[in-house]
């Protein structure tokens, strides 16, 4: 019967060591998850500023292309076509940034605007202000939704019955 206390003491020691090892593994796993979550947050924050800049640069380039398309009536003159081609290339340059770091919804809206400019520049269709405004509103709304989660969709106030 002298061996029972010795056995219980040994068993207690083994259980204590096993508990320590399991606790260390658990702690290491939790710490690893927290590190990955922190890296993901930092990456999202770091890219947030770059996405904002890319979205704004594309918006400005699209506005410049729209100005040229609206200035020269259809059929667009060779002078207007040269200016539009220059604006189109600037828009493509900004589109590359949106494509590399932008979210899927904003990219789709940007692609729509780029296609509209391409079609006018290639004389496949004439510039239509209403579809352009609708497409730019979609782009702005999607960019805002990406940059300001839970925030306003567009900068325009909602129309009321008095202003409609």
N, C-alpha and C positions, 0 to 999 in steps of 0.2 A: 503494500500500500504506500510505500514511500515514493514510488515512481509516479503516482497520480499528480501530486503537486508539481513535480518536475515536468510532466507531460503537459499539464495545463499552462504552466509558465512558458514552455516552448511554443505551444499552440498560440498563446497570446502574443508572443514575439513575432511569430510568422504572420499572424493576422495584422499586427501593427505595421510590419514592413509592407505587406500586400496593400494595405490601406494607403500608406504613404506613396507607393508607386502608382496606384490607381489615381490618387489625388494629383500627383504631378502630371500624369498624362492628361487628365481632365483639364487642369489649369493650362497646360501647353496648348491644348486644342482650342480652348476658349480664347486665349491670347492670340492665336493664329487667326481665328475668325475675326476678332476685333481689329487686327492689323489689316486684314483684307478689306474690311468694311471702311476703315479709315482711308486706305489707299484709293478705294473706289470713290469716296466722297471728295478727296483731294483732286483726283483726276477730273471728276465732274465739275468741280469748282474752277479748276485751271482751264478747262475747255470752255467754260461758260463765257468768259471774257472774249476768247477767240471766236466763239460762235456769234456772240453779239456783234463783234467787229465785222465778221464775214457777212452776216445778214444785213447789216447797215450798208456795207460797201456795195453789195448786190442791189439793194434797194435804190441807192443813189445812182448806180450805173443804169438801172432799169428806168429811173426817172429821166435820165439824160437821153436814153434811147427813145422814150415816149415823146419827149420834147421835139426831137428831130422828126419823128414820124408824124407828129401833129403839125409841125411847121411847114413841111412840104406836102402839098396836096397830091392826090393820086392823079395820074400816074407820076410816081416820084421821079424827079429830074436826076440827071447824072451827078450833079453837084450834091443834091440831097442824098443820093445813093452812096456817094463816097463818104459823106459825114455819117450816114447810118451804118455803113460797114465798119467805120472806126469805132462807133459806139457799140456795135455788135461785138467786136473783138474785146472791148473793155468789159462788156457784160459777160462774155465767155470766161474771161480771166477771173472775174469775181465768182462766177458759177463754180469754178474749180475748187475754190475754198469752201463754198457751201457744200459741194459734193463730198469733200474729204472729211469735214467735221460736223456737218449739219445733220439733223435728224431726218428721218424718212419723209415725214409729212411736209416739212419745209422744202426739202429737196424736190419733191413732186411739184409743189407750187412754183418754185423757181424754174423748174424745167418747162412748165407751161408758159411762163413769161418769155423765156428764152426762145421757145418754139414760135411764139407770136412774132417776136422780132425777126427771127430767121425767115419766116414766111413773107414778111413785108420786104425784107432786104433782098430776098430772092425773087421778088415780084410775083409770088404765088397768090397773095391776097393783099387787099388794101387795109390800111390801119382803121380799126374800129374802136372808138373811145370807150363805149359801154362795156364790151367784153374785157378790155384792158383794165378798166377800173375794178370790175368784179374780180379779175385774176389777181390784181395787186392787193385788193382787200383780203383775199384768201391767203396770200403770201404773208401779209402783215399779221393777220389773225393767228396763223400757224406759228410764225416766229415768236409772237408774244406768248403763245401758249407754251412754247418750249422754254423761253427765257424767264417767264414769270408764271410758274405753275400755280394754278388757282386764281390767276389775276385776270384783268380785263382782256377781252378778245381783240378789240380794236380801240383806236383813240377817238373815234367819232362818237358823239352822244347818240343815244337811242332816239329815234324819231317818235314824236308824240302826235296825237291827232291834230294839234294846233300847228305843228311844223310840217306835217305831211302834205 
